[in-house]
Amino acid sequence: MRQPAEWMVPADDRILELIRENGNLTPGAIEAFGGPVADHASRRAKELSRHGLLDQIHRGLYAITDEGLAYLDEELDASELEPRD
């Protein structure tokens, strides 16, 4: 079972799954693939990036990190992640 952190919301798993399945995505693409609306996806992607589960590789374009993959594969407890500046 995945171990989310307190700061995570249910949409975070969906965002991570969509990026793993489809490659690097923008918030608009996340919405188009059935994820949360772009505004919400944008806010959540920034938060996921802040905690190391996503990388912002270009303005508004996100890629999943090794930590993000480990979380999805139930190999990482997200509550252990520290925000990065």
C-alpha positions in Angstrom: 0.0 0.0 0.0 1.3 3.5 -0.9 2.4 5.6 2.0 1.3 9.2 1.2 2.5 12.2 3.3 0.1 14.5 5.2 0.6 17.3 2.6 -0.6 15.0 -0.2 -4.1 15.0 -1.6 -5.8 12.2 -3.6 -5.2 13.9 -7.0 -1.4 13.6 -6.4 -1.4 9.9 -7.1 -3.3 10.4 -10.3 -0.9 13.1 -11.5 2.1 10.9 -10.8 0.5 7.9 -12.5 -0.4 9.9 -15.6 3.2 11.3 -15.9 4.6 7.8 -15.5 2.3 6.4 -18.2 2.5 9.2 -20.7 5.9 10.9 -20.1 6.6 14.5 -19.4 3.3 16.5 -19.1 2.0 20.0 -18.6 -0.9 20.6 -16.3 -3.1 21.1 -19.3 -2.0 17.7 -20.6 -2.7 16.1 -17.2 -6.2 17.4 -17.4 -6.6 16.2 -21.0 -5.5 12.7 -19.9 -8.2 12.5 -17.3 -6.4 14.1 -14.3 -7.5 17.1 -12.2 -8.3 20.4 -13.9 -5.2 22.3 -15.1 -5.2 24.9 -12.3 -5.3 22.2 -9.6 -2.8 20.0 -11.5 -0.5 23.0 -11.7 -0.6 23.7 -8.0 -0.2 20.0 -7.1 2.7 19.5 -9.6 4.5 22.4 -8.0 4.0 20.8 -4.5 5.1 17.4 -5.8 8.2 19.0 -7.3 8.9 20.8 -4.1 9.1 17.4 -2.3 11.1 15.6 -5.0 8.4 13.4 -6.6 8.4 15.4 -9.8 11.0 17.6 -11.5 10.0 20.8 -13.3 12.1 20.4 -16.5 10.8 23.5 -18.1 8.2 26.1 -17.2 5.0 24.1 -16.7 6.5 20.8 -17.9 7.0 18.1 -15.3 8.8 14.7 -15.3 8.6 12.0 -12.7 11.7 11.4 -10.5 13.1 8.2 -9.2 11.5 9.0 -5.9 8.2 9.5 -7.6 8.5 6.1 -9.3 9.5 4.5 -6.0 6.5 6.0 -4.3 4.1 4.7 -7.0 5.8 1.3 -6.7 5.2 1.3 -2.9 9.0 1.4 -2.2 9.0 4.9 -0.7 7.1 6.4 2.2 6.4 10.0 1.1 6.1 11.2 4.6 9.9 10.8 4.8 10.5 13.4 2.1 11.7 16.8 3.1 10.7 19.9 1.1 13.6 21.2 -1.0 14.1 24.9 -1.7 
